[in-house]
Amino acid sequence: MEMERVETADEVVERRTIVTALPLKRPARERLAELLDARVLDVRAPCDHADLVLTPACSPQLIAALGEKYDGARVVVVELDDWEFDIELSGPVKRILRSGAAAYVLADSLDELAAKLAAPGSATDETTEQDVPSVHELSATQTVDDLISAFLRESVEYSMRHASGD
């Protein structure tokens, strides 16, 4: 049985805490923690405070529920493929880009859209076939939604039982 290193209270307070609703195995969470110099926890692990929550593309309701569960944390939707860690979490943006779109641009105004399109390296620049990765669809998107939803339901039920003294 492999033992996990337990951090001291001082180490936990000083480091940023990232909760991941992404289906990452322990080695991937450990690598991310190392790269970000942060504490990276699975969404099912107990956590008093999170600074950042990483989630795959899912419903707006689940994103809102994560925001409520981890009050004050930034919720970030992630699309990620990492063959070294056997991670394939393509979402709608990656699928759009892989189908031939040159870019995906988010803008809150026409001024912002124009500025982004005029910038060097923007969506109007030529892209080569090398820039668009091959297609690898994630077939378990609904399963990820179900996992996050079930976890949040269980958390609410536990909190309600705990508050009522059961």
Secondary structure, DSSP 4 states (H G I P E B T S, - for coil): -PPPPPPPHHHHHHSEEEEE-S---HHHHHHHHHHHTEEEEETTS--S--SEEEE-S--HHHHHHHHHHTTTPEEEE--EEEGGGTEEE--HHHHHHHTT-S-----SSHHHHHHHHHSTTSTTS---GGGSPPP---TTHHHHHHHHHHHHHHHHHHHHHHHHT-
